Amino acid sequence: MSDINNNSIYDESQIQVLEGLEAVRKRPGMYIGSTSSRGLHHLVYEIVANSIDEALAGRCDIIKVIVHKDNSVTVTDNGSGIPVGIHPKMGIPTLEVVHTILHAGGKFGSGAYSVSGGLHGVGASVVNALSESMEVEVKREGHIYRQKYSRGKPLTSVDIVGDTDETGTITTFKPDPEIFEEIVYDFDAMISRYREMAFLNKGINIKLIDERPEESVEKNLHYEGGIISFVEYLNKSKEPLHDEVIYLEGSRDANIVEVAMQYNDSYNESVFTYANNIATTEGGTHLTGFRAAITKVLNDYARKFNILKENDKNLSGEDVREGLTAVLSVKLPEPQFEGQTKTKLGNSEIRTLVENVVSDKLFIFLEEHPAVAKIILDKSITAARAREAARKARELTRRKSAMDSSTLPGKLADCSEKDPTKTEIFIVEGDSAGGSAKQGRDRKIQAILPLWGKMLNVEKSRMDKVYDNEKLSPVIIALGAGIGDEFDTSKLRYDKIIIMADADVDGSHIRMLLLTFFFRYMRPLVEQGHVYIAMPPLFKVYKGKEEYYAYDDIELDKIFKERGWRKDDPNVNIQRFKGLGEMNPDQLWETTMNPETRTIIKVDLEDAISADEVFCKFMGDKVEPRREYIQMHARDVSNLDI
């Protein structure tokens, strides 16, 4: 029995029924994921997705997105326009139905949209519910129709406000400050998102305009090459091994498959999959079919032309995908996504279709391009040899069981708690800082793993070098979840992996090296939100018994202003920490490790393509992309130590 004494009455009156769009305003996270920046950007995406669906139906080729100074957004397209006549079932204008009733849309049957990304019919109505104001203009049947709304409710009727020969829809909405924590759009993130849409729908023009800066910023996204151009873009910071992007396509019934692929000299696989323009970040049946097909085709080709001898083992999927950049896009009338997030495709028939298309078309391509086939197979066979060399090293990193401490690294100071959901590990730069961290930590839930010196840059290394690296193997063993294709988060020994390095250039480099390693070899760690960056303070400022910590110059100035102190006051002391090792255990605990008072940054994988680009650019072999970036952004650097 519970000890809680609850005297409140539970009867019929306690059952709350949320009518119309009240449910959306009450639980916005259920519909847009969160009320943070991600949810804010999702509003824009929902409206743009409707225009993209018009493009998929062949009725639209121009989409314009404008971010206004007042943080309202306008999305314009030249599609057929949302129907405005009286809805036969609801008895009100269809335009109003679409914007005020959940699960109302033209994407449930097989009529208006044979292929669509918006399956749930919640897009426009959810955006309306979460907007302070919304105005929709429809150009259709010779007239311009307009209706205004606020927080999901119509303010006006559907009025004719003009005549026109054009068609299309113009939607302007202003997110509700009562719902969103902060209304700040990331224009660069929007460019990345809609660049994908432009690649996936060749011929479409997407124009983005940001009116917030003093001078408006415009970006036009248009790619006639479609996903071929997409692969070329993805490989721009890498060194392709063959000039031509391999393009494969096929269809059955209303299902369409497109594949573009090109190998490069890296050691990583970069395969991005989409279903009806939706990024399926968890893969699904289409990815399974693709991977099975290329493994079979390359082995069959190698056997047919005696590249693999009779006694040679078959190449594994891991071998044939080393250095592969590919985009796989499928379009189908009835996609079955696993979960509301739509990140994994479940249609079984798509696996068969993708496998057949890739098997048939790729084999023909290789037979017609033997020089390209040789390059791909040479790389795959070299990867196979490296994999075999890595096998013994991998065995050393495997733990006998998730809690068998006998195999743990010697420098690891483990915690006593055995429930992985309650624990965290600090990967600390240097033995000195590691010593302070070990003394200052909460021994029950916090483990400390000190690292020393620069570790391997995995962007430039094959997996056998990773397994064998004395700096990385302690990390692999301590986390206990394996590596690469064998990585299993269910075996993870800690819920939070916190990188704690000095706030200087060397510390930044170590953070980048570790993040590159996690992204390339333990990506689910990042995708599932287990990786964090510790934020140690740069300054301690004190006067008498009063003392404060500041994480940057701005915070330091704020402390002086709030306390009424002057920096030239001889009684005011400023200590600048040059490294974690300068802090005593109590200071490190108070400022950087105490869950109640610390600041840590969660590493999110908002955009896998942008992340891949960043790691290739900064950690790869190609110098030119790095030089261009530095030249472009050098003036933005204010403090190189931070």
C-alpha positions as CSV (number, residue, x, y, z in Angstrom):
1,M,0.0,0.0,0.0
2,S,1.1,3.5,-0.7
3,D,1.7,5.9,2.1
4,I,0.3,8.8,0.1
5,N,-2.9,10.2,1.6
6,N,-4.9,11.4,-1.4
7,N,-8.3,12.9,-0.4
8,S,-9.2,14.2,-3.8
9,I,-12.4,12.6,-5.4
10,Y,-12.0,10.5,-8.5
11,D,-15.4,10.4,-10.4
12,E,-16.9,11.2,-13.8
13,S,-16.1,14.9,-13.4
14,Q,-12.3,14.1,-13.3
15,I,-12.3,12.7,-16.8
16,Q,-11.1,15.5,-19.1
17,V,-12.0,15.5,-22.8
18,L,-9.9,17.8,-24.9
19,E,-11.8,19.0,-27.9
20,G,-10.5,20.0,-31.3
21,L,-6.9,21.2,-31.1
22,E,-6.9,21.7,-27.4
23,A,-5.1,18.3,-27.1
24,V,-2.2,19.7,-29.3
25,R,-1.8,22.8,-27.1
26,K,-2.0,20.7,-24.0
27,R,0.6,18.1,-25.1
28,P,2.6,19.7,-28.0
29,G,5.5,17.2,-27.6
30,M,3.3,14.4,-28.7
31,Y,2.8,16.1,-32.1
32,I,6.1,17.9,-32.8
33,G,8.6,16.1,-30.5
34,S,9.4,19.0,-28.2
35,T,8.8,22.7,-27.6
36,S,12.6,23.4,-28.0
37,S,14.4,24.5,-31.1
38,R,13.7,21.1,-32.7
39,G,9.9,21.5,-32.3
40,L,10.0,25.0,-33.6
41,H,11.7,24.0,-36.8
42,H,9.3,21.1,-37.1
43,L,6.5,23.6,-37.6
44,V,8.2,25.0,-40.7
45,Y,8.9,21.5,-41.9
46,E,5.2,20.4,-41.6
47,I,4.1,23.3,-43.9
48,V,6.9,22.8,-46.4
49,A,6.2,19.0,-46.4
50,N,2.7,19.8,-47.8
51,S,4.3,21.7,-50.6
52,I,6.8,18.9,-51.2
53,D,3.8,16.5,-51.5
54,E,2.4,18.7,-54.2
55,A,5.7,18.5,-56.0
56,L,5.6,14.7,-55.7
57,A,2.2,14.7,-57.3
58,G,3.6,16.7,-60.2
59,R,1.6,19.9,-59.4
60,C,4.4,22.1,-58.0
61,D,8.0,23.0,-58.8
62,I,8.6,26.2,-56.9
63,I,8.6,26.6,-53.1
64,K,9.6,29.7,-51.2
65,V,10.3,29.9,-47.4
66,I,10.7,33.3,-45.8
67,V,11.7,33.9,-42.1
68,H,10.5,37.4,-41.3
69,K,12.0,39.9,-38.8
70,D,9.1,39.3,-36.3
71,N,9.8,35.5,-36.4
72,S,6.8,34.7,-38.5
73,V,7.4,32.4,-41.4
74,T,5.8,32.4,-44.9
75,V,5.7,29.3,-47.1
76,T,4.6,29.7,-50.7
77,D,4.1,27.2,-53.4
78,N,2.7,27.1,-56.9
79,G,0.8,23.9,-56.4
80,S,-2.9,23.4,-57.1
81,G,-4.0,25.1,-53.9
82,I,-5.9,23.7,-50.9
83,P,-9.6,23.0,-51.8
84,V,-11.9,25.7,-50.5
85,G,-15.4,24.3,-51.2
86,I,-17.8,23.1,-48.5
87,H,-16.6,19.8,-47.1
88,P,-19.4,17.2,-47.7
89,K,-19.1,15.6,-44.3
90,M,-18.1,18.5,-42.0
91,G,-20.3,21.2,-43.6
92,I,-17.6,23.9,-43.4
93,P,-15.0,25.1,-46.0
94,T,-12.4,22.4,-46.6
95,L,-9.7,24.9,-46.1
96,E,-11.0,25.4,-42.5
97,V,-11.2,21.6,-42.0
98,V,-7.6,21.1,-43.0
99,H,-6.4,23.8,-40.5
100,T,-8.7,23.2,-37.6
101,I,-9.4,19.4,-37.4
102,L,-6.8,16.7,-36.6
103,H,-6.3,13.9,-39.1
104,A,-7.9,15.8,-42.0
105,G,-6.1,15.7,-45.3
106,G,-5.9,14.3,-48.8
107,K,-3.3,11.7,-47.9
108,F,-5.4,8.9,-46.4
109,G,-6.9,7.5,-49.6
110,S,-5.2,6.9,-53.0
111,G,-6.8,9.8,-54.8
112,A,-5.1,13.2,-54.6
113,Y,-1.6,12.0,-53.5
114,S,-0.3,8.6,-54.8
115,V,2.9,9.2,-52.8
116,S,3.1,11.4,-49.7
117,G,5.3,12.0,-46.7
118,G,2.5,13.3,-44.5
119,L,0.5,10.3,-43.6
120,H,-1.2,11.4,-40.4
121,G,-3.0,14.5,-41.7
122,V,-1.9,16.5,-38.6
123,G,0.6,18.9,-40.2
124,A,-1.3,22.1,-40.9
125,S,-3.8,21.8,-38.0
126,V,-0.9,21.2,-35.5
127,V,1.0,24.2,-36.8
128,N,-2.2,26.3,-36.5
129,A,-2.8,25.1,-33.0
130,L,0.7,26.1,-31.9
131,S,0.8,29.4,-33.6
132,E,-0.1,32.8,-32.1
133,S,-1.5,33.7,-35.6
134,M,-1.9,32.1,-39.0
135,E,-3.1,33.3,-42.3
136,V,-3.6,31.1,-45.3
137,E,-4.2,32.4,-48.9
138,V,-5.2,30.0,-51.6
139,K,-5.0,30.7,-55.3
140,R,-7.5,28.4,-57.0
141,E,-10.3,28.4,-59.6
142,G,-9.6,32.0,-60.6
143,H,-9.8,33.5,-57.1
144,I,-7.7,34.3,-54.1
145,Y,-9.2,32.9,-50.9
146,R,-8.1,33.9,-47.4
147,Q,-8.7,32.8,-43.9
148,K,-7.1,33.9,-40.6
149,Y,-6.7,31.9,-37.4
150,S,-5.3,32.2,-33.9
151,R,-4.2,29.3,-31.7
152,G,-6.1,26.8,-33.8
153,K,-9.4,28.7,-34.1
154,P,-10.6,30.6,-37.2
155,L,-10.9,34.4,-36.8
156,T,-12.6,34.9,-40.1
157,S,-14.6,33.0,-42.7
158,V,-13.0,31.9,-46.0
159,D,-13.2,35.1,-48.0
160,I,-12.5,35.9,-51.6
161,V,-10.0,38.7,-51.6
162,G,-9.0,38.9,-55.3
163,D,-8.8,37.3,-58.6
164,T,-5.9,35.5,-60.2
165,D,-4.8,33.2,-63.1
166,E,-2.3,31.5,-60.8
167,T,-2.6,28.5,-58.4
168,G,-0.9,27.7,-55.1
169,T,-1.0,28.2,-51.4
170,I,0.6,30.9,-49.2
171,T,0.8,30.1,-45.5
172,T,2.1,32.7,-42.9
173,F,2.3,31.6,-39.2
174,K,3.9,33.0,-36.1
175,P,4.8,30.4,-33.4
176,D,3.1,30.9,-30.0
177,P,5.5,32.2,-27.3
178,E,3.2,30.6,-24.8
179,I,4.2,27.2,-26.2
180,F,7.9,27.6,-27.3
181,E,10.8,28.1,-24.9
182,E,12.6,30.3,-27.4
183,I,11.6,31.4,-30.9
184,V,15.0,31.5,-32.8
185,Y,15.4,29.9,-36.1
186,D,18.6,28.3,-37.2
187,F,18.8,29.3,-40.9
188,D,21.8,27.1,-41.6
189,A,19.9,24.1,-40.3
190,M,17.0,25.0,-42.5
191,I,19.3,25.2,-45.5
192,S,20.6,21.7,-44.7
193,R,17.1,20.3,-44.3
194,Y,15.7,21.8,-47.5
195,R,18.9,21.0,-49.5
196,E,18.0,17.4,-48.9
197,M,14.5,18.0,-50.3
198,A,15.9,19.7,-53.4
199,F,18.3,16.8,-54.0
200,L,15.5,14.2,-53.5
201,N,13.2,15.9,-55.9
202,K,15.2,16.8,-59.0
203,G,13.9,19.8,-60.8
204,I,12.2,21.4,-57.8
205,N,13.3,25.0,-56.8
206,I,13.4,25.8,-53.1
207,K,14.2,29.4,-52.3
208,L,15.0,30.3,-48.6
209,I,15.0,33.9,-47.5
210,D,16.1,35.2,-44.0
211,E,14.9,38.7,-43.5
212,R,16.3,39.0,-39.9
213,P,19.8,40.2,-40.7
214,E,20.4,43.8,-41.7
215,E,20.9,42.5,-45.2
216,S,18.5,39.7,-46.2
217,V,20.2,36.3,-46.9
218,E,18.9,34.3,-49.8
219,K,19.7,30.7,-50.7
220,N,18.4,29.0,-53.9
221,L,18.4,25.2,-53.9
222,H,17.9,23.4,-57.2
223,Y,19.6,20.3,-58.4
224,E,18.8,18.8,-61.8
225,G,21.0,15.8,-61.1
226,G,18.8,14.8,-58.1
227,I,20.4,12.2,-55.9
228,I,23.5,11.9,-58.2
229,S,24.2,15.6,-57.3
230,F,23.5,14.6,-53.6
231,V,26.3,12.0,-53.6
232,E,28.7,14.4,-55.3
233,Y,27.8,16.9,-52.6
234,L,28.4,14.3,-49.8
235,N,31.8,13.4,-51.3
236,K,33.0,16.9,-51.8
237,S,35.3,16.7,-48.7
238,K,36.5,13.2,-49.7
239,E,38.5,11.7,-52.5
240,P,36.3,9.7,-54.9
241,L,37.9,6.5,-56.2
242,H,35.9,6.7,-59.5
243,D,34.6,9.7,-61.4
244,E,31.1,8.5,-62.3
245,V,28.4,8.3,-59.6
246,I,26.7,4.9,-60.1
247,Y,23.0,5.5,-60.6
248,L,20.4,2.7,-60.4
249,E,16.6,2.9,-60.7
250,G,13.7,0.7,-61.0
251,S,10.0,0.4,-60.2
252,R,7.2,-2.1,-59.7
253,D,3.5,-1.2,-59.6
254,A,3.6,2.3,-58.0
255,N,6.8,1.7,-56.0
256,I,9.9,3.5,-57.2
257,V,13.5,2.9,-56.2
258,E,16.5,5.2,-56.8
259,V,20.1,4.6,-55.8
260,A,23.2,6.7,-56.3
261,M,26.5,5.5,-55.0
262,Q,30.2,6.3,-55.2
263,Y,33.2,4.9,-53.4
264,N,35.9,7.2,-51.8
265,D,39.2,6.7,-50.1
266,S,37.9,6.9,-46.6
267,Y,37.3,4.0,-44.3
268,N,33.7,4.8,-43.4
269,E,30.3,4.0,-44.7
270,S,27.9,6.9,-45.4
271,V,24.6,5.6,-46.6
272,F,21.5,7.8,-46.3
273,T,18.0,6.4,-46.8
274,Y,14.7,8.0,-47.5
275,A,11.1,6.9,-48.0
276,N,8.8,9.5,-49.6
277,N,11.4,12.2,-48.8
278,I,11.4,11.3,-45.1
279,A,14.9,10.5,-43.7
280,T,14.7,7.0,-42.4
281,T,17.6,7.4,-39.9
282,E,17.0,4.0,-38.4
283,G,17.0,2.3,-41.9
284,G,14.4,-0.4,-42.5
285,T,13.5,-2.9,-45.2
286,H,14.9,-0.8,-48.0
287,L,18.3,-0.5,-46.4
288,T,18.3,-4.2,-45.6
289,G,17.6,-5.0,-49.3
290,F,20.3,-2.6,-50.5
291,R,23.0,-4.0,-48.2
292,A,22.2,-7.6,-49.1
293,A,22.3,-6.8,-52.8
294,I,25.7,-5.1,-53.0
295,T,27.3,-7.8,-50.8
296,K,25.9,-10.5,-53.1
297,V,26.7,-8.7,-56.4
298,L,30.4,-7.9,-55.4
299,N,31.0,-11.5,-54.3
300,D,29.3,-12.9,-57.4
301,Y,31.3,-10.6,-59.7
302,A,34.6,-11.4,-57.9
303,R,33.9,-15.2,-58.2
304,K,32.8,-14.9,-61.9
305,F,36.0,-13.1,-62.9
306,N,38.3,-15.1,-60.6
307,I,39.2,-12.1,-58.4
308,L,38.3,-14.2,-55.4
309,K,39.9,-17.6,-55.6
310,E,38.2,-20.9,-54.7
311,N,39.7,-21.0,-51.2
312,D,39.1,-17.3,-50.5
313,K,36.3,-16.4,-48.0
314,N,33.5,-14.3,-49.2
315,L,33.6,-10.5,-48.6
316,S,31.5,-9.4,-45.8
317,G,29.0,-6.5,-45.9
318,E,31.3,-4.5,-43.8
319,D,34.1,-5.1,-46.4
320,V,32.1,-4.0,-49.4
321,R,30.7,-0.9,-47.8
322,E,34.1,0.6,-46.7
323,G,34.4,4.0,-48.2
324,L,30.9,3.8,-49.8
325,T,28.7,7.0,-50.0
326,A,25.2,6.2,-51.1
327,V,21.7,7.7,-51.2
328,L,18.8,5.3,-51.4
329,S,15.4,6.9,-52.0
330,V,12.1,4.9,-52.3
331,K,8.7,6.3,-53.1
332,L,5.6,4.2,-52.3
333,P,1.9,4.8,-52.0
334,E,1.4,2.9,-48.6
335,P,4.6,3.3,-46.5
336,Q,4.6,1.6,-43.1
337,F,6.7,3.4,-40.7
338,E,7.6,2.1,-37.3
339,G,6.5,4.6,-34.8
340,Q,5.3,8.2,-35.0
341,T,8.9,9.4,-35.6
342,K,8.9,7.7,-39.0
343,T,12.5,6.8,-38.8
344,K,12.3,3.2,-39.9
345,L,10.5,1.7,-42.9
346,G,8.7,-1.6,-42.4
347,N,7.3,-2.5,-45.9
348,S,8.5,-6.1,-46.7
349,E,7.8,-5.8,-50.4
350,I,10.2,-2.9,-50.6
351,R,13.1,-5.1,-49.5
352,T,12.5,-7.5,-52.4
353,L,12.2,-4.6,-54.9
354,V,15.3,-2.8,-53.8
355,E,17.3,-6.1,-53.7
356,N,16.2,-7.0,-57.2
357,V,16.8,-3.6,-58.7
358,V,20.3,-3.2,-57.1
359,S,21.3,-6.8,-57.9
360,D,20.4,-6.6,-61.5
361,K,21.4,-3.1,-62.4
362,L,24.7,-3.0,-60.3
363,F,26.0,-6.3,-61.8
364,I,25.3,-4.9,-65.3
365,F,27.1,-1.7,-64.4
366,L,30.2,-3.5,-63.1
367,E,30.4,-5.7,-66.2
368,E,30.2,-2.6,-68.4
369,H,32.8,-0.8,-66.3
370,P,35.5,-3.3,-65.4
371,A,38.0,-0.6,-64.3
372,V,35.5,0.7,-61.7
373,A,34.7,-2.8,-60.6
374,K,38.4,-3.5,-60.0
375,I,38.8,-0.3,-57.9
376,I,35.8,-1.3,-55.7
377,L,36.9,-4.9,-55.3
378,D,40.5,-3.9,-54.5
379,K,39.3,-1.7,-51.7
380,S,36.9,-4.3,-50.4
381,I,39.6,-7.1,-50.4
382,T,42.0,-4.8,-48.6
383,A,39.3,-4.0,-46.1
384,A,38.7,-7.8,-45.6
385,R,42.4,-8.3,-44.9
386,A,42.3,-5.5,-42.3
387,R,39.2,-7.0,-40.8
388,E,40.9,-10.3,-40.3
389,A,43.9,-8.6,-38.8
390,A,41.5,-6.8,-36.4
391,R,39.8,-10.0,-35.3
392,K,42.3,-10.8,-32.5
393,A,42.4,-7.2,-31.3
394,R,38.6,-7.2,-31.2
395,E,38.6,-10.3,-29.0
396,L,40.7,-8.4,-26.5
397,T,38.2,-5.6,-26.2
398,R,35.2,-7.9,-25.7
399,R,34.1,-8.2,-22.1
400,K,33.1,-11.7,-20.7
401,S,30.0,-10.1,-19.3
402,A,28.6,-6.5,-18.8
403,M,29.8,-6.4,-15.2
404,D,32.9,-8.5,-15.2
405,S,35.4,-6.0,-13.8
406,S,38.4,-8.3,-14.3
407,T,38.8,-7.2,-17.9
408,L,38.4,-3.5,-17.2
409,P,41.2,-1.0,-18.0
410,G,43.7,-0.5,-15.1
411,K,43.3,3.3,-15.1
412,L,39.5,3.1,-14.8
413,A,38.1,4.1,-11.4
414,D,34.8,2.4,-11.6
415,C,31.6,3.3,-9.6
416,S,29.9,1.0,-7.2
417,E,26.3,1.3,-8.7
418,K,25.6,-1.7,-10.9
419,D,22.4,-0.3,-12.6
420,P,23.8,1.2,-15.9
421,T,20.8,3.6,-16.1
422,K,22.0,5.4,-13.0
423,T,25.7,5.7,-13.8
424,E,28.0,8.0,-15.7
425,I,31.6,7.9,-16.8
426,F,33.9,10.9,-17.2
427,I,36.5,10.5,-19.9
428,V,39.1,12.9,-18.6
429,E,42.1,14.5,-20.4
430,G,45.4,13.8,-18.5
431,D,46.4,11.9,-15.3
432,S,46.5,15.1,-13.3
433,A,42.9,16.0,-14.0
434,G,42.0,12.4,-13.7
435,G,43.4,12.3,-10.1
436,S,41.4,15.3,-9.1
437,A,38.3,13.9,-10.7
438,K,38.7,10.5,-8.9
439,Q,39.0,12.3,-5.5
440,G,36.1,14.7,-6.1
441,R,33.6,12.4,-7.7
442,D,30.5,10.7,-6.3
443,R,32.0,7.1,-6.1
444,K,28.5,5.5,-6.1
445,I,27.5,6.6,-9.6
446,Q,30.5,8.3,-11.3
447,A,33.4,6.4,-13.0
448,I,36.6,8.1,-14.1
449,L,38.7,7.1,-17.1
450,P,41.8,9.2,-17.6
451,L,43.3,9.5,-21.1
452,W,46.8,10.8,-21.8
453,G,48.2,12.4,-25.0
454,K,46.5,12.6,-28.4
455,M,44.5,9.6,-29.5
456,L,44.1,8.1,-33.0
457,N,42.2,10.1,-35.6
458,V,39.8,7.4,-36.7
459,E,38.8,9.4,-39.8
460,K,42.1,8.5,-41.3
461,S,42.4,4.9,-39.9
462,R,41.0,1.5,-40.7
463,M,39.2,-0.5,-38.0
464,D,42.2,-2.8,-37.3
465,K,44.2,0.3,-36.2
466,V,41.2,1.4,-34.0
467,Y,41.1,-1.9,-32.2
468,D,44.8,-1.9,-31.7
469,N,45.1,1.7,-30.4
470,E,46.2,1.9,-26.8
471,K,44.3,5.2,-26.3
472,L,41.0,4.0,-27.7
473,S,40.9,0.4,-26.4
474,P,40.4,1.4,-22.8
475,V,37.3,3.4,-23.9
476,I,35.9,0.5,-25.8
477,I,36.5,-1.9,-22.9
478,A,35.2,0.5,-20.2
479,L,31.9,1.2,-22.1
480,G,31.4,-2.6,-22.7
481,A,29.1,-2.3,-25.6
482,G,31.4,-3.3,-28.5
483,I,32.2,-1.4,-31.6
484,G,31.1,-1.0,-35.2
485,D,28.5,-3.4,-36.5
486,E,28.7,-5.3,-33.2
487,F,27.9,-2.2,-31.0
488,D,25.0,-3.0,-28.7
489,T,23.6,-0.2,-26.4
490,S,21.9,-2.8,-24.2
491,K,25.4,-3.8,-23.0
492,L,26.4,-0.2,-22.2
493,R,27.8,0.1,-18.7
494,Y,27.0,3.8,-18.2
495,D,24.0,6.0,-19.1
496,K,26.1,9.2,-19.6
497,I,29.5,9.4,-21.3
498,I,30.9,12.8,-20.4
499,I,33.9,14.1,-22.2
500,M,35.9,16.4,-19.8
501,A,38.8,18.2,-21.4
502,D,40.6,21.5,-20.9
503,A,39.0,24.7,-22.3
504,D,41.8,25.3,-24.7
505,V,42.9,24.3,-28.2
506,D,44.3,20.9,-27.2
507,G,41.2,20.1,-25.2
508,S,39.0,21.0,-28.2
509,H,41.1,18.7,-30.3
510,I,40.7,15.8,-27.9
511,R,36.9,16.4,-27.8
512,M,36.8,16.3,-31.6
513,L,38.9,13.1,-31.8
514,L,36.6,11.4,-29.3
515,L,33.4,12.7,-31.0
516,T,34.7,11.5,-34.3
517,F,35.3,8.0,-32.8
518,F,31.8,7.9,-31.3
519,F,30.2,9.1,-34.5
520,R,32.0,6.6,-36.7
521,Y,32.2,3.5,-34.5
522,M,29.5,3.9,-31.8
523,R,26.9,6.1,-33.5
524,P,24.0,4.8,-31.5
525,L,25.7,6.4,-28.4
526,V,25.1,9.8,-30.1
527,E,21.8,9.0,-31.7
528,Q,20.3,7.9,-28.3
529,G,21.7,10.9,-26.4
530,H,24.3,9.2,-24.2
531,V,27.2,11.6,-25.0
532,Y,27.8,14.9,-23.2
533,I,30.5,17.6,-23.0
534,A,31.5,18.8,-19.6
535,M,31.8,22.6,-19.2
536,P,34.6,23.5,-16.7
537,P,34.8,27.1,-15.7
538,L,37.5,29.4,-17.1
539,F,37.6,31.8,-14.1
540,K,37.2,31.9,-10.4
541,V,36.6,35.5,-9.1
542,Y,36.6,36.2,-5.4
543,K,36.5,39.1,-2.9
544,G,36.9,38.2,0.7
545,K,34.7,35.2,1.4
546,E,32.5,35.8,-1.7
547,E,33.5,33.6,-4.7
548,Y,32.0,32.8,-8.1
549,Y,32.9,30.8,-11.2
550,A,32.6,32.1,-14.7
551,Y,32.5,29.9,-17.9
552,D,33.5,32.7,-20.3
553,D,34.3,36.4,-20.5
554,I,30.7,37.4,-20.8
555,E,29.8,35.6,-17.6
556,L,32.8,37.1,-15.9
557,D,31.6,40.6,-16.8
558,K,28.1,39.8,-15.6
559,I,29.5,38.8,-12.2
560,F,31.3,42.1,-11.8
561,K,28.3,44.1,-12.9
562,E,25.8,42.3,-10.6
563,R,28.2,42.5,-7.6
564,G,29.1,46.2,-8.3
565,W,32.8,45.2,-8.4
566,R,35.5,46.9,-10.4
567,K,38.3,44.9,-12.1
568,D,40.9,47.4,-10.9
569,D,39.9,46.8,-7.3
570,P,43.0,45.3,-5.5
571,N,40.7,43.3,-3.2
572,V,39.1,41.5,-6.2
573,N,41.0,38.4,-7.4
574,I,40.6,36.7,-10.7
575,Q,42.0,33.2,-11.2
576,R,42.1,31.8,-14.7
577,F,42.2,28.1,-14.9
578,K,44.6,26.9,-17.6
579,G,43.5,23.3,-17.2
580,L,41.4,20.9,-15.2
581,G,44.5,19.8,-13.3
582,E,44.7,23.2,-11.7
583,M,41.5,22.7,-9.8
584,N,41.4,20.9,-6.5
585,P,38.9,18.0,-6.2
586,D,36.4,20.1,-4.3
587,Q,36.4,22.8,-7.1
588,L,36.1,20.2,-9.8
589,W,33.2,18.6,-8.1
590,E,31.4,21.9,-7.4
591,T,31.8,23.4,-10.9
592,T,32.0,20.5,-13.3
593,M,30.8,17.2,-11.8
594,N,28.0,17.8,-9.3
595,P,24.8,16.9,-11.1
596,E,23.0,19.5,-9.0
597,T,25.2,22.5,-10.1
598,R,27.2,21.5,-13.2
599,T,26.7,22.6,-16.8
600,I,27.0,19.8,-19.4
601,I,26.0,19.9,-23.1
602,K,24.2,17.0,-24.6
603,V,25.6,16.0,-28.0
604,D,22.6,15.6,-30.4
605,L,22.6,14.2,-33.9
606,E,20.1,16.6,-35.5
607,D,21.5,16.2,-39.0
608,A,23.6,13.1,-39.8
609,I,24.6,14.6,-43.2
610,S,25.9,17.8,-41.6
611,A,27.7,15.8,-39.0
612,D,29.3,13.5,-41.6
613,E,30.4,16.6,-43.5
614,V,32.0,18.2,-40.4
615,F,34.0,15.2,-39.5
616,C,35.2,14.7,-43.0
617,K,36.1,18.3,-43.4
618,F,38.0,18.7,-40.1
619,M,39.4,15.3,-39.5
620,G,39.9,13.9,-43.0
621,D,42.9,13.9,-45.4
622,K,41.6,16.6,-47.7
623,V,43.2,20.0,-46.8
624,E,41.4,22.3,-49.2
625,P,37.9,22.1,-47.5
626,R,39.5,22.9,-44.1
627,R,41.4,25.9,-45.6
628,E,38.3,27.3,-47.2
629,Y,36.4,27.0,-44.0
630,I,39.1,28.7,-41.9
631,Q,39.4,31.5,-44.5
632,M,35.6,32.0,-44.5
633,H,35.2,32.0,-40.7
634,A,38.5,33.4,-39.3
635,R,37.0,36.8,-38.6
636,D,34.3,35.2,-36.4
637,V,36.8,33.9,-33.9
638,S,36.9,36.0,-30.8
639,N,38.8,33.8,-28.3
640,L,40.8,30.9,-29.7
641,D,41.4,29.5,-26.2
642,I,37.7,28.7,-25.5
